[in-house]
Amino acid sequence: MGVVDGIKQRVGKWVLERSMKDGIDLRKLRFLPDSVTMPLKRDGLDPLPEMAVVRREEPVKKLATMFGKGIWLVSGYDEARAALADGSSYSNDIGQFVSQEGRSDEEQIGGLGMTDPPLHTALRRYLTPEFTMRRLARLEPEIERVVNERLDAMEAAGPEVDLVKEFAFPVPFQVICELLGLPVEDRDRFFELGVARFDLSQGGVGVFGAAAHSREFLIKAVAAQRAEPGDGLIGGLLKEHGDQLDDLTLGGIADGVFLGGYETSASMLALGAYLLAENPDAMKMLREDEVGSAAVDRVVEELLRHLTVVQLAFLRFAKVDVELGGQQIKAGDAVGISLLGANRDPAMAGEHPDSFDPHREPTRHLAFGHGLHRCVGAELARMELRIALRALARRFPDLTVTSPRADLDFRKLSAVYGVEALPVHLYGAHDRVRV
Ligand code: HEM
């Protein structure tokens, strides 16, 4: 999906290029206005208090005007849902705003989340058959195997471990490798490239060149399977459409799947485990009920709503003048849709939208987006979360986070919210600080 590349890297580049063209060097501007960064900031797991005020007073709000174009924030649920559903008024194609000249093929801006029909329709048509319940059922035993392997490894390394490093990242990594059909012997190398790509310590964009290297790795994996297609998504697409898809295009599709599914699922597992450790009631529901039960589904859906790790949808650009929530958005304006704001809107979530309530009646949350670009991996993500979090709750029912919330290193200004490390005691060190 490219949420990380997309919003942080590419939009960053886009803004920089546009501003340089206009003779403004944004690199000299050390601070962006608070109104623009507010939707990406949180207080622990909650939006900043300003979000509720903005949503109540102006659910569609113009934050700034840059280069003559409006930049809007949509934070109301109904308005967010309407904008996400309106594929004819908005474009996701950032390429039309950024010159592609001088970029190598690997650098061309693309990916499902940043394309419009008819290209989007064509790309998505390739992918959806790989995500049917029947295809996903193939992955279920593998997810169970990977989860149990990680739980065993944690048990061996415990009683104190970093749950992000030992569980939250390795589980979705192995699941996506299996989904794509990457040979086991190549995975360590790919894992290293993935780590470098999501290492945000280097100014928020990952280690230089890491994105190109992991994309290159996938392009080579496609080339290697062309003669003998494997069982996974790459092999499936080669068998069905090998004559229409060259290595670069198929490598790009695989990379989009990797980007879309890896960091998002890892963040949900880490922050989900954190919330569960604080909520014995939710822990009990997971422990005592089976995967497939209403109780397990309910906990996972409420985790998805409450955490909304994809805080902001891909930027939308108005193709025509359009009215939204009583505001007039002009053609060419950029629209940021706060999925977090929408999912905490009382209009959808009811009276206590900011509380985590595992018994909450199912909601129509937007954690996976809505409309044309709705997450293609949503059912896989759900399956993974249900299996992994339930198994964690059963194996370590007294799991305790050993750092107070204030000491945890939550991501700053990242389109995908997460935590860098989660120190836990597997058997509950009750004498330790819990906040
Ligand atoms: C809990 C985990 C996940 C969350 C919260 C999540 C969230 C999202 C959201 C909000 C969007 C829509 C963005 C927009 O409309 O602007 C999206 C799109 C997408 N996601 Fe996910 N996702 C998750 C897991 C996955 C997985 C496991 C995969 C694949 C293996 C995946 C692949 C994609 C792709 C390819 C798109 C682009 C779809 C399109 O533009 O048509 N995601 N995801």
Residues whose N, C-alpha, C, O or C-beta is under 5 A from the ligand:
A	BS01	HEM	M1 L112 G113 G256 V257 G260 G261 T264 S265 M268 V310 A313 F314 L366 A367 F368 G369 L372 H373 R374 C375 V376 G377 L380 A381
